[in-house]
């Protein structure tokens, strides 16, 4: 007979197979709820989807326009970096002397 940690005071008890299955399903459910409640989950999913779909979209655009896949990929990357806040910050901070930023405080940045 298997053992399981039962949440009622976290005691280790002998459980039947059905009870162990119920405990495992409850833990799996709690893990999914925690994942869905995490504020970073949409960003991670968007990153994964983009990483998977970007080569496919680049190849399709290259085939439709007759341009090299490398040119299309570089154009997509350039559009991303120039059209997002990350790209604007990167462009702004090029050539910036970081040692002059020590006068800024977290309160001054808010």
C-alpha positions in Angstrom: 0.0 0.0 0.0 1.5 3.4 -1.0 2.1 6.3 1.4 1.2 10.0 0.8 1.5 13.3 2.5 -2.0 14.3 3.4 -2.3 18.1 3.8 -4.3 17.8 7.0 -1.3 18.6 9.3 1.1 17.1 6.8 1.1 13.6 8.2 2.3 10.6 6.2 -0.4 8.1 5.9 -1.1 4.8 4.2 -3.5 5.5 1.4 -5.3 3.4 -1.2 -4.5 3.7 -4.9 -7.7 5.8 -5.4 -6.7 8.1 -2.5 -3.2 8.5 -3.9 -4.6 9.3 -7.3 -6.9 11.9 -5.8 -4.0 13.5 -4.0 -1.9 13.6 -7.2 -4.8 15.1 -9.1 -5.3 17.8 -6.5 -1.6 18.7 -6.5 -1.6 18.8 -10.3 -4.6 21.1 -10.2 -2.9 23.4 -7.7 0.2 23.5 -9.9 -1.9 24.6 -12.9 -3.7 27.2 -10.9 -0.4 28.6 -9.6 1.0 28.7 -13.2 -2.1 30.5 -14.5 -2.0 33.0 -11.6 1.6 33.9 -12.3 1.9 37.3 -14.0 4.8 36.2 -16.2 3.0 33.3 -17.8 1.6 35.3 -20.8 5.1 36.7 -21.5 6.7 33.2 -21.4 4.0 31.8 -23.6 4.3 34.7 -26.1 8.1 34.2 -26.2 7.7 30.4 -26.9 5.1 30.9 -29.6 7.2 33.7 -31.2 10.3 31.5 -31.1 8.5 28.6 -32.7 6.5 30.6 -35.3 9.1 33.2 -36.4 11.1 30.9 -38.6 7.9 29.6 -40.2 6.6 33.1 -40.9 10.0 34.2 -42.2 10.1 31.3 -44.6 6.6 31.9 -45.8 7.2 35.6 -46.4 10.5 34.8 -48.1 8.7 32.4 -50.4 5.9 34.8 -51.2 8.2 37.8 -51.9 11.2 36.0 -53.5 13.6 37.5 -50.9 16.1 35.5 -48.9 15.0 34.1 -45.5 18.0 35.9 -43.9 16.8 39.3 -45.1 13.3 38.6 -43.9 14.5 37.5 -40.5 16.8 40.5 -40.1 13.9 42.8 -41.1 11.6 41.2 -38.5 14.2 41.6 -35.8 14.9 45.2 -36.8 11.2 46.0 -36.7 10.9 44.4 -33.3 13.8 46.3 -31.8 12.8 49.6 -33.3 9.1 49.3 -32.5 9.3 48.2 -28.9 10.3 49.9 -25.7 13.3 47.6 -25.4 14.6 48.8 -28.8 14.1 52.4 -27.9 15.9 52.0 -24.6 18.7 50.1 -26.4 19.1 52.8 -29.0 18.9 55.6 -26.4 21.6 54.1 -24.1 24.2 53.6 -26.8 27.2 55.7 -26.0 25.7 56.7 -22.6 28.2 57.1 -19.8 26.7 54.9 -17.1 28.9 56.4 -14.3 26.9 59.6 -14.5 23.7 57.7 -13.5 24.8 57.1 -9.9 23.1 60.4 -8.9 19.7 58.8 -9.8 17.8 57.1 -7.0 15.0 54.6 -7.3 12.6 57.3 -6.0 13.8 59.6 -8.8 13.1 56.9 -11.4 9.5 56.3 -10.3 
